[in-house]
């Protein structure tokens, strides 16, 4: 892996040439939070943001997308053109890149790769940036505080400059194009990187124990904890909407009045919604709120581990920040382990 | 229906705007101006000018680059000829990335100080090309 460095003062010039690789998206302020959006000026770009309200998933699996149109005369026409736009996603934290790597396993690497997701992934350059954890981040516990793949470039703060890890040939093209702004790092730069890397690990204040969690979940399938959580959960789906790795979607055919032409649309769904497990005949496999929130935890922390070898959680803390009922995944895991009470503190949701 | 062409100048240098604005006005153009990128973008969306003359170093030294990205993101302005006029290459000697290397979605880059005769000539050429059927502008950096 090639490693370069760029002075912090020249990052604006570097980012200015990135449009050669696509439309620029970066973390910008949105109300009391942050969002990946198009910056109007360099000062709009927030390099030290905590977390965005929605993860980068929204750029790869849009909340609502038309997948194809159909017409009795014209036949089918896919909408892959919508996914062909070249983009550069700048300033993505390691855990969110990890989230995309998890989505890759589902949408890009299985027996049936999703062409829409795949096209967006291939057409989007990712430039990561390191971050300082706050009280809600527990990415260290989820082994998602550092990534070694899934990015074209990754910037690590070393004081007056960023170390630039080149992850792909596209990242190398970026480095070559803006080569006048980049430099070779020194031994002192590497020493500073190592010092800051250790400090960042030590800065995590929230931890959960992942070891044997799937087994403990197996033991606690009938735990009263799920009923208590079900009594608090509002089934609003906020946790899954803000999750970097939730990927449930619904599919519907929208047909115009007086015509047989229309389009197939897929839109985000949530296992917290009552309709999620509703099937023909009116049967619902997860009728109660308790069964739905339990399903979510079991899918992410147990089922995904069995299928893909790791939980589908990156420790970003968004679900806890977004939950209006104050349900915090780290507290739930402690409760399941018998290490916490059923009524933990309920911090106000972010943006409230 | 008037055939007057509209030019929008986005530049924080009031003297430059006045001088170049007068130059375009004397050549028969209707001229509007904005002193920063955000204001210029808003005005461009509202006026849909026939040509935009854009500075780079305004409140921020890369402001024009970002403004140009936003201009190109507006469907009605995606093909509008934009001339970027800047002294960034002389003011920021470290910045050596060629404006013709495909990263700057401008119709033309002109270093400041701008040659007035050439500016008027290029503006007329770009506006005429934009009005021609099948004309494309992005990446047209011919000098």
HADDOCK unambig.tbl for C-alpha pairs under 7 A between the chains (distance, minus, plus):
assign (segid A and resid 12 and name CA) (segid B and resid 62 and name CA) 6.71 0.50 0.50
assign (segid A and resid 13 and name CA) (segid B and resid 62 and name CA) 6.64 0.50 0.50
assign (segid A and resid 16 and name CA) (segid B and resid 62 and name CA) 6.85 0.50 0.50
assign (segid A and resid 16 and name CA) (segid B and resid 65 and name CA) 6.06 0.50 0.50
assign (segid A and resid 16 and name CA) (segid B and resid 66 and name CA) 6.94 0.50 0.50
assign (segid A and resid 17 and name CA) (segid B and resid 103 and name CA) 5.48 0.50 0.50
assign (segid A and resid 18 and name CA) (segid B and resid 103 and name CA) 6.94 0.50 0.50
assign (segid A and resid 19 and name CA) (segid B and resid 103 and name CA) 5.66 0.50 0.50
assign (segid A and resid 20 and name CA) (segid B and resid 102 and name CA) 5.96 0.50 0.50
assign (segid A and resid 20 and name CA) (segid B and resid 103 and name CA) 3.79 0.50 0.50
assign (segid A and resid 40 and name CA) (segid B and resid 38 and name CA) 6.88 0.50 0.50
assign (segid A and resid 40 and name CA) (segid B and resid 66 and name CA) 5.76 0.50 0.50
assign (segid A and resid 40 and name CA) (segid B and resid 67 and name CA) 6.09 0.50 0.50
assign (segid A and resid 40 and name CA) (segid B and resid 70 and name CA) 6.52 0.50 0.50
assign (segid A and resid 41 and name CA) (segid B and resid 63 and name CA) 5.56 0.50 0.50
assign (segid A and resid 41 and name CA) (segid B and resid 66 and name CA) 5.43 0.50 0.50
assign (segid A and resid 41 and name CA) (segid B and resid 67 and name CA) 6.95 0.50 0.50
assign (segid A and resid 42 and name CA) (segid B and resid 63 and name CA) 6.94 0.50 0.50
assign (segid A and resid 177 and name CA) (segid B and resid 97 and name CA) 6.94 0.50 0.50
assign (segid A and resid 178 and name CA) (segid B and resid 97 and name CA) 6.18 0.50 0.50
assign (segid A and resid 180 and name CA) (segid B and resid 94 and name CA) 6.60 0.50 0.50
assign (segid A and resid 180 and name CA) (segid B and resid 95 and name CA) 6.62 0.50 0.50
assign (segid A and resid 180 and name CA) (segid B and resid 96 and name CA) 6.24 0.50 0.50
assign (segid A and resid 181 and name CA) (segid B and resid 94 and name CA) 6.88 0.50 0.50
assign (segid A and resid 181 and name CA) (segid B and resid 95 and name CA) 6.88 0.50 0.50
